[in-house]
Amino acid sequence: MGIEAANKLQVQIQDSRQKYTYFLLTAAGACIGYAVEKATGPALQWKSLALAAALGAWAVSFWLGCRAIKRNEYGLQYNHAWHVAARSPIDKVALDSLMSKESKLSASSSRWQFRFFVVGGTSFVIWRLLELPLR
């Protein structure tokens, strides 16, 4: 694979990852809005703990998504600096270290964004089941 093909593939991977992050951000925001709309009745019941867990998990998922986007942006800035500004081998080694760190932090944020989204969904379903009247 030539360098141009590899660069195009990297751009596609980056675009796909960014779309996924934005999708989860949108889904978490919609879930928070829906859950708040569905919440009725007395706020302080033991059943409400599952709803609170869902809202908290979705809020954390949203925050992690924002963090992943920001970390990705930092990585792109370091990459740009590596290609344009860094002229000495020492600068490139330092920037390599920063790019690697940001890449790992961005990937970690993305993984945890999804996990908290799923925890929120699971907690919300549990809350809805607890809210069903016993027959």
C-alpha positions in Angstrom: 0.0 0.0 0.0 1.4 3.4 -1.0 1.7 6.3 1.3 -1.2 8.1 -0.4 -3.5 5.1 0.0 -2.5 4.7 3.6 -3.2 8.4 4.3 -6.7 8.1 2.7 -7.4 5.1 4.8 -6.4 6.9 7.9 -8.7 9.8 7.0 -11.6 7.4 6.6 -10.8 5.7 9.9 -10.7 9.1 11.6 -13.9 10.2 10.0 -15.7 7.0 11.0 -14.5 7.3 14.6 -15.6 10.9 14.8 -19.1 10.1 13.4 -19.4 7.3 16.0 -18.5 9.6 18.8 -21.0 12.2 17.7 -23.6 9.6 17.3 -23.2 8.5 20.9 -23.2 12.1 22.0 -26.5 12.7 20.2 -28.0 9.4 21.6 -26.9 10.2 25.1 -28.5 13.7 24.9 -31.7 12.3 23.5 -31.8 9.6 26.2 -31.4 12.2 28.9 -34.2 14.3 27.5 -36.5 11.3 27.1 -35.8 10.0 30.6 -36.5 13.4 32.1 -39.7 13.6 30.1 -40.8 10.2 31.4 -39.9 10.9 35.0 -43.2 11.6 36.8 -44.4 11.2 40.3 -42.6 11.6 43.6 -38.9 12.2 43.0 -37.6 10.4 46.1 -38.5 6.7 45.8 -36.2 3.8 45.9 -37.2 3.0 42.4 -35.8 6.3 41.3 -32.3 5.2 42.0 -32.3 3.3 38.7 -33.4 6.4 36.9 -30.8 8.5 38.6 -28.1 5.9 37.7 -29.3 6.0 34.0 -29.2 9.8 33.9 -25.8 9.8 35.6 -24.3 7.2 33.3 -25.6 9.1 30.2 -24.2 12.3 31.5 -20.8 10.7 32.0 -21.1 9.1 28.5 -21.8 12.6 27.1 -18.8 14.1 29.0 -16.5 11.3 27.8 -17.6 11.9 24.3 -16.7 15.5 24.5 -13.4 14.6 26.1 -12.7 12.1 23.3 -13.3 14.8 20.7 -11.0 17.2 22.5 -8.3 14.6 22.9 -8.5 13.8 19.2 -8.1 17.5 18.4 -5.0 17.7 20.6 -3.6 14.6 18.8 -4.2 16.3 15.4 -2.5 19.4 16.7 0.6 17.5 17.8 0.6 15.6 14.5 0.6 18.9 12.6 3.4 20.3 14.8 5.4 17.1 14.2 5.1 17.5 10.4 5.5 21.3 10.2 7.3 22.8 13.2 9.4 20.0 14.6 12.8 20.2 13.0 15.1 18.5 15.4 15.0 14.8 16.4 14.5 15.8 20.1 11.4 17.7 19.2 10.0 14.8 17.2 10.6 12.4 20.1 8.8 14.7 22.5 5.9 15.1 20.1 5.8 11.4 19.4 5.4 10.8 23.1 2.6 13.4 23.4 0.8 12.1 20.3 0.9 8.5 21.7 -0.4 9.7 25.1 -3.3 11.7 23.5 -4.2 8.8 21.2 -4.4 6.4 24.1 -6.5 8.9 26.2 -8.8 9.5 23.2 -9.3 5.8 22.7 -9.9 5.2 26.4 -12.5 8.0 26.5 -14.3 6.5 23.4 -14.4 3.1 25.0 -15.8 4.4 28.3 -18.2 6.7 26.5 -19.9 3.6 25.0 -19.7 1.6 28.3 -21.5 4.4 30.2 -24.1 4.7 27.4 -24.9 1.0 27.8 -25.0 1.3 31.6 -27.4 4.2 31.3 -29.7 2.2 28.9 -29.7 -0.8 31.2 -30.5 1.3 34.2 -33.3 3.1 32.4 -34.8 -0.3 31.4 -34.6 -1.5 35.0 -36.3 1.7 36.2 -39.1 1.3 33.6 -39.6 -2.3 34.7 -39.8 -1.2 38.4 -42.3 1.4 37.4 -44.7 -1.1 35.9 -47.7 -1.8 38.1 -47.6 -5.2 39.8 -50.5 -7.4 38.6 
